[in-house]
């Protein structure tokens, strides 16, 4: 695995985890009772993005390490996903 592949895999896992974590614990402006003029009542009242980014990074690192370990160990190879290779006759 190249360095760029490792970084891309980390970024993909990080953003997937971010999209899972973003709605957790979110309170809307309508629920808080303080709707800012010009925004929807369903807009977040306090996103707390720094804290969520920290948690996403903490969650991503072990998932990324396990994924890299599986790929580098050879348990999963690109040959297993080659859809254009004709099936082997046994």
Beta strands, then each sheet from edge to edge (+ up, - down):
end
